[in-house]
């Protein structure tokens, strides 16, 4: 027999499971007209949450004004991410539930927030993007709404930010996006996630960005001959590399090494060659 310790809303209350485990139970009407020490109608329980101490206050605050469907959608997205092998942290349930609830409120008020980097997000984080796309479908289904596709970008960033191994995810994305825009401008091209050469280039740029934020400088190998050869193939890439170097220096105070220039040139050359082949 479970008894209520505290009522948070009509749909959520706290209790003790097995007399020792603090838990929050959620269900339609489970807290309606209830008071502490009242017996919980266990037939109404839809979800039971065992929350870590450091997250408990935030989670309880969230429950007070969040639709149960938003929490359920968030829980399913978290489960999907874990099933796909992503090492997300426990805070994603809270941050994502909060974001979904906020999105539902904006929809009611007919307020749309633009997401200007949706294509870049899809290129940089394809796995997370597909999970977010699936998640948007579940949100719409559970909440009986039609949130705009731009929400995929915001959900993707929530997932990326929750990855245990991606503490600098947003900064990495901004850095890679900045370099990609330079390349697109100088060569008048548009990147496609379907091109293998583009995937390789982005992978390299993400590793470069990680080295920048971790303060690691790469000074191995003497490959000056390869650099000269690549510049002869595409002389215009000298300007691209110089612009990238200036961008990284001005924005991140990072001096790109000759080795990094060459490996960036290798991937850039592949992209340019592939684009030219398709035009020809």
N, C-alpha and C positions, 0 to 999 in steps of 0.2 A: 504494500500500500504506500503510495507516494503522496506526500503532503507539500503544499506550496510554502516556500520560504518568502518569496517576494513576487509580486505581480508587476510585470513590465508593460504589458499591453493586453488587449483582449485575446491576443494570439500567442503570448509567450510568458512563461513563468520560470522561476528557478526552483530547484528541489535538490534532494539528496538521493542518490542511487545507492542501494545496498547500505544505506546509513552512513557512508563515508565519502562518496564521490560527488563533488559539486557538479551540477549539470543544469543546463537550460533546455527546457522542452518547449517545442513549438507545435501548434495545431490550431485549426480554426475554432475560435471561441473558447479556447482552453482556459483563458483568464477572465472571461466575461463574468462580471459581478462576483468575482472571487476575492478572498482575503487570505493573508498569511495563516497557515495551519489548516486551511481547507484541504479536503482530499481531492486529488487530481483525477479527473475522468480519463483513465488510461486509454479508453477507446478513441479519444480525440487526439492522442499523440501522433504527430506525423514525423517529427524529427527530434532526436536527442543530441545535444552538443556537449562534449566534454572539452572545455576551453582552458588552455594554459593560463596560469596566473597572470603573466605579464600582458596577455591579450584580453583578459576577461572584462576589464572596465570598458575598453573600446567596443567590444562585442555587445555588451549589455546596452551601451548608449545607442548602438546601431539598431538593436532590436526594437527600441521604443518607437521609431518612426519609419521602419522599413517593411515593405510588403513581404509576406512570407514567400510569395512566388519569386521575388528578387533573390532572396537567400537561397531558395531551392535551385534557381538557375545558376547562381554563383557556385553552389556546391557541385552541381553537375559539370560545370566547366572545369573546376579544380580536379574532379575525378577524371575527366577526359584528358587533361594535361598530364596527370600522373600516369595514366594508362599509356600515353604516348611516350613515356620515358623522360618527361621533364621534371627536374628536381626543384619544384616550386616550394617556397616557404609557406608557413601556416598563415601568414598575414593576408595572403591573397583572398581567402574567403571573406575577410572583413573589407578590404579595399575594393574588391570587385562588387560585393553586395552594395556597398555605399555608392559606387559609380553607377550601377544599374538603377538603383532607386532614384538617383539624381537625374539620370537620363529619362526615366519615366515621368518625373515631375516636369522636365523641360518639354517633353512631348505634349503634356496637358496644356502647357502655356504656349505651345507652338513656337518654341525657341530652338533654333538649330545652331550648333557650334561647328564651324568648318574644321576639317582635318586636312591640312595642306600637304601631308607627306604620305598619303595612303599608298601610292605606287612604290615609294621608297621602302615603306614598312613591309610591303609584300615581297620585295626583293631581298631585303636584309634578313627577315625572319619568316621564311615561308612556312615552316612547321607551326609556329605560334599563330601565324595569320590564318591557317586552315582551321586550327582549333577555335580561334575567335569567330571565324565565319560560321562554324557549326554552332558555337555558343550563341551567336545572334539569333539563329533560327530557334534555338530552345527558349531564349528570352521571349521572343515574339509569340511562340506557341504557349508558353506557360502564363504569360501576362496578358495574352490576347491583344497585342498591339502590333504596330509595324514601325519599329525603329529604323532610321535610315542606315544605309550601308556604311556610311562614314563611321558608325559605331564600331565596326570591325577594327578600325585603326586604334581607337581608344582601348578596346578590349585587348588587342594584341599588346599594346604598351603596358597594360596592367600585368599581363602574363610575363612579359619580358622582364619587367621591373621586379617581379617576384622570384625570378630564377636565382637560386643560391649562388651560382657561378657568374652572374651578370650584375654585379653591383653598380657598374658604370654604364648600364645599357643605354640610357638616354644620351649620355655624352658621346658614346661610341656611334650611335645612330646619327647624331648631328655632325660628327666629324666625317663619317663616311659619306653622308649626303652632301656635305659641302664639297668634297673632292669630286664626287660624281657630277655635280652641277658644273664644275669647272671643265671636266672632260666633255660633257654634253655641249657646252657653249663653244668650246674651241673646235670641236669636230662636227658640230651641227648634227648630232645623232640623238637617238632616244634609246635608253637601255630596255632590254626585255628579259624578264625572268626565265624565259624559255631557252635562252642562249647559254650554252655551257661555258663559253668564254666569259660571259657576264657574271655567272655564278662564281667562277674562279677569281675574277677581279674583285668582286665584293668580299669574298672570303679573305683575300689578301689584305684588302683595306681594313677589314675588321681586326685582323691580327696586328696591322700597323697601328690602328687606333688603341688597341689594348696595350701595345708597347709604350705608346705615348703616355697613357694615364698611369701606367705602372712604373714610369721613369726608366724604362729599359732602352738602351741604345745599342744598335746592332753595328758592329765594326769587323765582321769576319769576311774572309775571301777577297781576293784581288780580281775583280771582274771588270776592270776599266775597258778592256778590249771589247767585251760584249756590249758595254754601254755605247761605245763609238759605233759599233755595227748597227745597233737598234736605232740610233739617231740618224744614220744614213738611210735606213729603210723609211723612216717617217720623220723628217726634219721638224715638222710642226709639233711633234711631241716634246721638243726641247722647251717650247713655250708653256705647254701643259704642265710639265714637271716643275718648271720655275714658278708657275702660279700656285701649284700645290704646295711647293716648299714655302712660298711666301704666306700662303693661307695658314699652314701649320705653325709657322714661326709667329705670325701676328696673333693668332687666336689661342694657341696652346703653348707658345714659347718653346717649341720643339724644333730642333735642327735635324732635318732628315739626312741620313748618311748616304754615301755614294752607293752602298750595297742596297739600301732600301729604294733608292732611285732606280737602280737597274731592275730589281725584281718587280717594281711597279711598272716599269717600261715593258717588261716581258708580257705581263697580263694585258697591259694597254694595247700592245702591238697585236695580240691575238684578237682583241675586240675589234680593232680598226680593220684588220685584214678580213675578218668575218663579215663586217658591215660592207666592205668594198666588194667582196665576192657576191653578196646578195644583190647589190646594185648592178653589178655587171651581169 
